[in-house]
């Protein structure tokens, strides 16, 4: 008897990001180094599981419609719930929460509109991926109460949110006109440059933890 898709290893891993939210809420509400360590561990698992579920789905040939929907849905639920929890427990700015959640809402509504009008497979958005990554680093910095991380990633988050909205807006207009958007293909030097800048920023973030 085949195992229901919901119980496949990749989907169960995706669901852990949602089931860990009550634990995150508990430790965010506590004070002390131990609570911060547990919060950091949950954030680390959220990042690892986000990569692991996709890898296992491809490796085990368990890529299905439910998994394609569940993975990003769990990401969104985790991110939205975490932002809301950070407001009372880490003094996360309400205006910044509105900006972050508003971006996701606009992208969601735009995607629903386009799919309702004409189902289309959208290309991977490089700026959108970077926006998600810098937001994750910003939220992590708030979770572990790391001022340098907040100072470093708050402006980057705003910049990439603005850039990603412009990018998604251009895709929205092209699809609305019946055109097929193409994935960004930058020159090789641009790829090397963005990798170098990414490594540099992450190095500053990690070194700052130990200084």
C-alpha positions as a Markdown table, in Angstrom:
| # | Residue | x | y | z |
|---|---|---|---|---|
| 1 | Unk | 0.0 | 0.0 | 0.0 |
| 2 | Unk | 1.6 | 3.3 | -1.1 |
| 3 | Unk | 2.4 | 5.9 | 1.6 |
| 4 | Unk | 0.2 | 9.0 | 1.4 |
| 5 | Unk | 2.2 | 11.9 | -0.1 |
| 6 | Unk | 1.8 | 14.0 | 3.1 |
| 7 | Unk | 3.9 | 11.4 | 5.0 |
| 8 | Unk | 6.8 | 11.4 | 2.6 |
| 9 | Unk | 10.1 | 12.4 | 4.2 |
| 10 | Unk | 10.5 | 15.7 | 2.3 |
| 11 | Unk | 7.0 | 16.8 | 3.3 |
| 12 | Unk | 7.4 | 15.8 | 6.9 |
| 13 | Unk | 10.6 | 17.8 | 7.0 |
| 14 | Unk | 8.8 | 20.8 | 5.5 |
| 15 | Unk | 6.1 | 20.5 | 8.2 |
| 16 | Unk | 8.7 | 20.7 | 11.0 |
| 17 | Unk | 9.1 | 24.4 | 10.3 |
| 18 | Unk | 5.5 | 24.9 | 11.2 |
| 19 | Unk | 5.4 | 22.5 | 14.2 |
| 20 | Unk | 8.5 | 24.2 | 15.7 |
| 21 | Unk | 6.7 | 27.6 | 15.9 |
| 22 | Unk | 5.2 | 27.0 | 19.4 |
| 23 | Unk | 8.7 | 26.0 | 20.6 |
| 24 | Unk | 10.1 | 29.2 | 19.1 |
| 25 | Unk | 7.3 | 31.3 | 20.7 |
| 26 | Unk | 8.1 | 29.7 | 24.1 |
| 27 | Unk | 11.9 | 30.4 | 24.0 |
| 28 | Unk | 11.4 | 33.9 | 22.5 |
| 29 | Unk | 9.3 | 34.7 | 25.6 |
| 30 | Unk | 12.1 | 33.5 | 27.9 |
| 31 | Unk | 15.2 | 35.4 | 29.0 |
| 32 | Unk | 18.8 | 34.2 | 29.2 |
| 33 | Unk | 21.4 | 32.7 | 27.1 |
| 34 | Unk | 19.9 | 29.2 | 27.0 |
| 35 | Unk | 16.7 | 30.6 | 25.4 |
| 36 | Unk | 18.7 | 32.4 | 22.8 |
| 37 | Unk | 20.6 | 29.3 | 21.9 |
| 38 | Unk | 17.4 | 27.3 | 21.4 |
| 39 | Unk | 16.0 | 30.1 | 19.3 |
| 40 | Unk | 19.2 | 30.1 | 17.2 |
| 41 | Unk | 19.0 | 26.3 | 16.8 |
| 42 | Unk | 15.4 | 26.5 | 15.5 |
| 43 | Unk | 16.4 | 29.2 | 13.0 |
| 44 | Unk | 19.3 | 27.0 | 11.9 |
| 45 | Unk | 17.0 | 24.0 | 11.4 |
| 46 | Unk | 14.5 | 26.2 | 9.5 |
| 47 | Unk | 17.3 | 27.0 | 7.0 |
| 48 | Unk | 18.7 | 23.5 | 6.8 |
| 49 | Unk | 15.2 | 21.9 | 6.4 |
| 50 | Unk | 14.4 | 24.4 | 3.6 |
| 51 | Unk | 17.3 | 23.0 | 1.6 |
| 52 | Unk | 17.0 | 19.4 | 2.8 |
| 53 | Unk | 13.4 | 18.8 | 1.8 |
| 54 | Unk | 14.0 | 19.9 | -1.8 |
| 55 | Unk | 17.1 | 17.8 | -2.0 |
| 56 | Unk | 15.4 | 14.7 | -0.6 |
| 57 | Unk | 12.4 | 15.2 | -2.9 |
| 58 | Unk | 14.7 | 15.1 | -5.9 |
| 59 | Unk | 17.0 | 12.4 | -4.6 |
| 60 | Unk | 14.1 | 10.1 | -3.6 |
| 61 | Unk | 12.1 | 10.9 | -6.7 |
| 62 | Unk | 9.3 | 12.2 | -4.4 |
| 63 | Unk | 8.6 | 15.5 | -6.1 |
| 64 | Unk | 4.8 | 15.9 | -6.1 |
| 65 | Unk | 2.1 | 18.5 | -6.4 |
| 66 | Unk | 1.6 | 18.6 | -2.6 |
| 67 | Unk | 5.3 | 19.0 | -1.9 |
| 68 | Unk | 5.6 | 21.8 | -4.5 |
| 69 | Unk | 2.8 | 23.6 | -2.6 |
| 70 | Unk | 3.8 | 22.7 | 0.9 |
| 71 | Unk | 7.4 | 23.7 | 0.9 |
| 72 | Unk | 6.9 | 27.5 | 0.1 |
| 73 | Unk | 3.7 | 27.5 | 2.2 |
| 74 | Unk | 5.6 | 26.3 | 5.3 |
| 75 | Unk | 8.3 | 28.9 | 4.6 |
| 76 | Unk | 5.6 | 31.7 | 4.5 |
| 77 | Unk | 3.8 | 30.5 | 7.6 |
| 78 | Unk | 7.1 | 30.3 | 9.5 |
| 79 | Unk | 8.3 | 33.7 | 8.3 |
| 80 | Unk | 4.9 | 35.5 | 9.0 |
| 81 | Unk | 4.5 | 33.9 | 12.4 |
| 82 | Unk | 8.1 | 34.7 | 13.4 |
| 83 | Unk | 7.8 | 38.4 | 12.3 |
| 84 | Unk | 4.6 | 38.7 | 14.4 |
| 85 | Unk | 6.3 | 37.1 | 17.4 |
| 86 | Unk | 9.4 | 39.3 | 17.2 |
| 87 | Unk | 7.3 | 42.5 | 17.5 |
| 88 | Unk | 6.5 | 41.9 | 21.2 |
| 89 | Unk | 9.5 | 39.9 | 22.2 |
| 90 | Unk | 12.3 | 41.6 | 20.3 |
| 91 | Unk | 11.0 | 45.1 | 19.6 |
| 92 | Unk | 10.8 | 44.4 | 15.9 |
| 93 | Unk | 9.7 | 47.6 | 14.2 |
| 94 | Unk | 6.0 | 47.4 | 13.3 |
| 95 | Unk | 6.6 | 49.5 | 10.1 |
| 96 | Unk | 9.3 | 47.0 | 9.0 |
| 97 | Unk | 6.9 | 44.1 | 9.7 |
| 98 | Unk | 4.3 | 45.8 | 7.5 |
| 99 | Unk | 6.9 | 46.3 | 4.7 |
| 100 | Unk | 8.0 | 42.6 | 4.8 |
| 101 | Unk | 4.5 | 41.1 | 5.1 |
| 102 | Unk | 3.1 | 43.6 | 2.6 |
| 103 | Unk | 5.7 | 42.5 | 0.0 |
| 104 | Unk | 4.7 | 38.9 | 0.4 |
| 105 | Unk | 1.0 | 39.8 | 0.2 |
| 106 | Unk | 1.5 | 41.8 | -3.0 |
| 107 | Unk | 3.5 | 39.0 | -4.6 |
| 108 | Unk | 0.8 | 36.4 | -3.5 |
| 109 | Unk | -2.1 | 38.5 | -4.9 |
| 110 | Unk | -0.2 | 39.1 | -8.2 |
| 111 | Unk | 0.6 | 35.4 | -8.6 |
| 112 | Unk | -3.0 | 34.4 | -7.9 |
| 113 | Unk | -4.3 | 37.0 | -10.4 |
| 114 | Unk | -1.9 | 35.8 | -13.1 |
| 115 | Unk | -2.7 | 32.1 | -12.5 |
| 116 | Unk | -6.4 | 32.9 | -12.6 |
| 117 | Unk | -6.1 | 34.8 | -15.8 |
| 118 | Unk | -3.7 | 32.3 | -17.5 |
| 119 | Unk | -1.7 | 29.6 | -15.7 |
| 120 | Unk | 2.0 | 30.3 | -16.3 |
| 121 | Unk | 5.3 | 29.0 | -15.1 |
| 122 | Unk | 7.3 | 32.0 | -13.8 |
| 123 | Unk | 11.1 | 32.0 | -14.0 |
| 124 | Unk | 13.3 | 31.9 | -10.9 |
| 125 | Unk | 13.7 | 35.5 | -9.6 |
| 126 | Unk | 17.3 | 36.0 | -8.5 |
| 127 | Unk | 16.6 | 39.3 | -6.7 |
| 128 | Unk | 13.7 | 37.6 | -4.9 |
| 129 | Unk | 15.9 | 34.9 | -3.7 |
| 130 | Unk | 18.4 | 37.4 | -2.3 |
| 131 | Unk | 15.5 | 39.4 | -0.7 |
| 132 | Unk | 14.4 | 36.2 | 1.1 |
| 133 | Unk | 18.0 | 35.5 | 2.2 |
| 134 | Unk | 18.7 | 38.9 | 3.6 |
| 135 | Unk | 15.3 | 38.9 | 5.4 |
| 136 | Unk | 16.1 | 35.6 | 6.9 |
| 137 | Unk | 19.4 | 37.0 | 8.2 |
| 138 | Unk | 17.7 | 40.1 | 9.6 |
| 139 | Unk | 15.1 | 37.9 | 11.4 |
| 140 | Unk | 17.9 | 35.7 | 12.8 |
| 141 | Unk | 19.7 | 38.8 | 14.0 |
| 142 | Unk | 16.6 | 39.9 | 15.9 |
| 143 | Unk | 16.0 | 36.4 | 17.3 |
| 144 | Unk | 19.6 | 36.1 | 18.7 |
| 145 | Unk | 19.6 | 39.8 | 19.7 |
| 146 | Unk | 22.6 | 40.7 | 17.5 |
| 147 | Unk | 22.7 | 44.5 | 17.0 |
| 148 | Unk | 25.4 | 44.4 | 14.3 |
| 149 | Unk | 23.4 | 41.9 | 12.3 |
| 150 | Unk | 20.3 | 44.2 | 12.5 |
| 151 | Unk | 22.4 | 47.2 | 11.5 |
| 152 | Unk | 23.9 | 45.3 | 8.6 |
| 153 | Unk | 20.8 | 43.6 | 7.2 |
| 154 | Unk | 18.0 | 46.1 | 7.9 |
| 155 | Unk | 19.1 | 48.4 | 5.0 |
| 156 | Unk | 19.8 | 45.4 | 2.8 |
| 157 | Unk | 16.4 | 44.1 | 3.4 |
| 158 | Unk | 14.7 | 47.3 | 2.4 |
| 159 | Unk | 16.9 | 47.6 | -0.7 |
| 160 | Unk | 16.2 | 44.1 | -1.9 |
| 161 | Unk | 12.5 | 44.3 | -1.0 |
| 162 | Unk | 12.3 | 47.4 | -3.3 |
| 163 | Unk | 14.3 | 45.7 | -6.0 |
| 164 | Unk | 12.3 | 42.5 | -5.9 |
| 165 | Unk | 9.0 | 44.4 | -6.1 |
| 166 | Unk | 10.3 | 46.1 | -9.2 |
| 167 | Unk | 11.4 | 42.8 | -10.7 |
| 168 | Unk | 8.1 | 41.1 | -9.9 |
| 169 | Unk | 6.2 | 44.1 | -11.3 |
| 170 | Unk | 8.1 | 43.8 | -14.6 |
| 171 | Unk | 7.2 | 40.1 | -14.7 |
| 172 | Unk | 3.6 | 40.9 | -13.9 |
| 173 | Unk | 3.4 | 43.4 | -16.8 |
| 174 | Unk | 5.0 | 41.1 | -19.3 |
| 175 | Unk | 2.7 | 38.1 | -18.4 |
| 176 | Unk | -0.3 | 40.4 | -18.5 |
| 177 | Unk | 0.7 | 41.4 | -22.0 |
| 178 | Unk | 1.0 | 37.8 | -23.0 |
| 179 | Unk | 4.8 | 37.8 | -23.1 |
| 180 | Unk | 6.9 | 35.1 | -21.7 |
| 181 | Unk | 9.4 | 36.4 | -19.1 |
| 182 | Unk | 12.9 | 35.0 | -19.3 |
| 183 | Unk | 15.2 | 34.2 | -16.3 |
| 184 | Unk | 18.0 | 36.7 | -15.7 |
| 185 | Unk | 21.2 | 35.7 | -17.4 |
| 186 | Unk | 24.0 | 38.1 | -16.2 |
| 187 | Unk | 27.6 | 38.0 | -17.3 |
| 188 | Unk | 30.0 | 35.7 | -15.6 |
| 189 | Unk | 31.8 | 38.6 | -13.8 |
| 190 | Unk | 28.5 | 39.6 | -12.3 |
| 191 | Unk | 28.1 | 36.1 | -10.8 |
| 192 | Unk | 31.6 | 36.2 | -9.4 |
| 193 | Unk | 31.0 | 39.7 | -7.9 |
| 194 | Unk | 27.7 | 38.9 | -6.2 |
| 195 | Unk | 29.2 | 35.7 | -4.7 |
| 196 | Unk | 32.2 | 37.7 | -3.4 |
| 197 | Unk | 29.9 | 40.4 | -1.9 |
| 198 | Unk | 27.7 | 37.7 | -0.3 |
| 199 | Unk | 30.7 | 36.0 | 1.2 |
| 200 | Unk | 32.1 | 39.3 | 2.5 |
| 201 | Unk | 28.8 | 40.3 | 4.1 |
| 202 | Unk | 28.3 | 36.9 | 5.8 |
| 203 | Unk | 31.9 | 37.0 | 7.0 |
| 204 | Unk | 31.3 | 40.3 | 8.7 |
| 205 | Unk | 28.1 | 38.9 | 10.3 |
| 206 | Unk | 29.8 | 35.8 | 11.6 |
| 207 | Unk | 33.1 | 37.5 | 12.7 |
| 208 | Unk | 31.0 | 40.1 | 14.6 |
| 209 | Unk | 29.5 | 37.3 | 16.7 |
| 210 | Unk | 32.8 | 36.4 | 18.2 |
| 211 | Unk | 34.4 | 39.9 | 18.5 |
